[in-house]
Every structure is written in structure tokens, then in C-alpha cells.
């Protein structure tokens, strides 16, 4: 599946699982009525306790993101998760923070970080090839 857990992140694993499923639904990687792995199957895949996956699934079910069908498994709800602008910004902020921390750890200055961000953004927005950027 698409879920990766990081035991050293400080975020409980059940929350990591729930957030990644919500993001997958919001980004269109999971659609309404898509089946999810069983609790046991996902626990084995992620090498975590089945209770951890069950807790994530329970939270998602309470939020209306997923539902259980008796005897058939767990599925993405038709309600799904509509990723609001604020939620997209939250996800982007988390990703940018990680990238910026890496840049600082590599010894880049604030100006170098900003220039790199602007160069990458320009490449993406203009659809230019990577080798054309920064020359």
C-alpha cells in the first residue's frame, strides 16, 4: 500500500496511518468505494500491532472517511475527505518544513534556500526541464 510509518517522528503511528489515508483520499489516490486492506493485512505490511491499525481505522470511521461493510471489509466512504485549501496548505507546510530543515542541515544560507525554492517553483510553473533551470 501507500502508507509509510516513521516510529521516530514523534507522531503516534495510528495518527500517521489515519493522516496518510485521508491525504490519499483527498489527493484522489483513493476513491469512494475503494477497498482498504484488512486491519491484520495492513499491520503485517507495516510491521505494527493490529490494534494500532484498528485505532486508525476507528478514527477514520468516526470521521466518516471510511466505513465497514459486514463480511466484505473496509472501504472509502462516499463522503471521503474534501481537502480544503487550509488542509492543502497544512500538508505543503509540513513538506516544506522538512525540506528547509534539510537545507539548513546542509549548510545553505537563507538566501540560498529562497533562491532554490524560487528556481524550483519557476521550473514547475513553467514546465521547464530541470537542466534549463538555474543556467
C-alpha positions as a printed Julia matrix, in Angstrom:
135×3 Matrix{Float64}:
   0.0    0.0     0.0
   1.0    3.66    0.05
   1.47   4.08    3.81
   4.85   4.61    5.43
   5.24   4.9     9.18
   8.14   6.5    10.99
   8.49   5.36   14.6
  10.95   8.2    15.28
   8.68  11.01   14.06
   7.08  11.66   17.45
   3.62  11.36   15.9
   1.75   8.23   17.04
   1.69   5.57   14.36
  -2.11   5.34   14.33
  -2.27   9.08   13.53
   0.32   8.65   10.77
  -1.81   5.92    9.22
  -5.03   7.95    9.5
  -3.44  11.1     8.08
  -1.92   9.26    5.15
  -5.24   7.61    4.28
  -7.05  10.97    4.49
  -4.41  12.56    2.29
  -4.66   9.72   -0.25
  -8.44  10.22   -0.41
  -8.13  13.99   -0.67
  -5.48  13.76   -3.39
  -7.56  11.31   -5.43
  -5.27   8.3    -4.94
  -8.16   6.59   -3.15
 -11.73   6.93   -4.36
 -15.16   6.25   -2.93
 -15.8    2.53   -2.54
 -12.1    1.61   -2.89
 -11.32  -1.25   -0.52
  -8.7   -0.83    2.18
  -6.52  -3.66    3.43
  -7.81  -5.56    6.43
  -6.51  -4.5     9.83
  -4.4   -7.63   10.05
  -3.07  -7.31    6.49
  -2.01  -3.66    6.95
  -0.5   -4.4    10.36
   1.66  -7.14    8.84
   2.63  -4.9     5.9
   3.66  -2.05    8.22
   5.08  -4.32   10.93
   2.89  -2.73   13.61
   0.44  -4.03   16.18
  -3.02  -4.74   14.7
  -4.53  -2.6    17.48
  -2.65   0.39   16.03
  -4.26  -0.07   12.63
  -7.64  -0.74   14.25
  -7.37   2.56   16.14
  -6.57   4.44   12.93
  -9.48   2.79   11.13
 -11.82   3.57   14.04
 -10.84   7.25   13.99
 -11.35   7.37   10.22
 -14.72   5.66   10.54
 -15.84   8.15   13.2
 -14.79  11.0    10.87
 -16.78   9.45    8.01
 -13.75   8.85    5.81
 -14.18   5.07    5.71
 -16.86   2.55    6.57
 -17.03  -1.17    7.29
 -19.27  -3.47    5.31
 -20.17  -6.59    7.27
 -18.3   -9.57    5.86
 -16.79  -7.57    2.98
 -14.16  -5.34    4.58
 -13.38  -1.66    4.93
 -14.0    0.86    2.17
 -13.51   4.54    1.44
 -16.7    6.44    2.17
 -18.6    8.32   -0.5
 -18.22  11.4     1.7
 -14.49  10.92    1.57
 -12.31  13.8     2.59
 -12.52  17.02    0.67
  -9.16  18.63    1.01
  -9.81  22.25    1.78
  -7.4   24.96    0.87
  -6.32  25.12    4.51
  -5.64  21.36    4.57
  -3.59  21.53    1.37
  -1.56  24.38    2.89
  -1.04  22.36    6.06
   0.32  19.41    4.08
   2.52  21.67    1.97
   3.83  23.46    5.06
   4.86  20.13    6.61
   6.68  19.12    3.44
   8.39  22.49    3.08
   9.48  22.44    6.71
  11.17  19.09    6.19
  12.9   20.32    3.03
  14.04  23.54    4.69
  15.43  21.7     7.71
  17.42  19.52    5.31
  18.69  22.63    3.52
  19.78  24.23    6.78
  21.47  20.97    7.82
  23.34  21.05    4.5
  24.65  24.48    5.43
  22.65  26.57    2.96
  22.02  30.2     3.85
  18.56  31.72    3.99
  19.2   33.43    0.66
  20.31  30.14   -0.94
  17.19  28.42    0.37
  14.94  31.17   -1.04
  16.77  31.12   -4.4
  16.47  27.35   -4.6
  12.76  27.49   -3.76
  12.15  30.19   -6.39
  14.12  28.26   -9.02
  12.22  25.03   -8.37
   8.87  26.84   -8.31
   9.68  28.54  -11.6
  10.63  25.18  -13.14
   7.36  23.66  -12.03
   5.17  26.59  -13.01
   6.74  26.99  -16.42
   7.08  23.27  -17.08
  10.73  23.73  -17.91
  13.17  20.87  -17.98
  15.36  20.53  -14.84
  18.58  21.19  -16.77
  17.21  24.52  -18.08
  16.64  25.89  -14.58
  19.42  27.84  -12.95
  21.54  28.29  -16.03
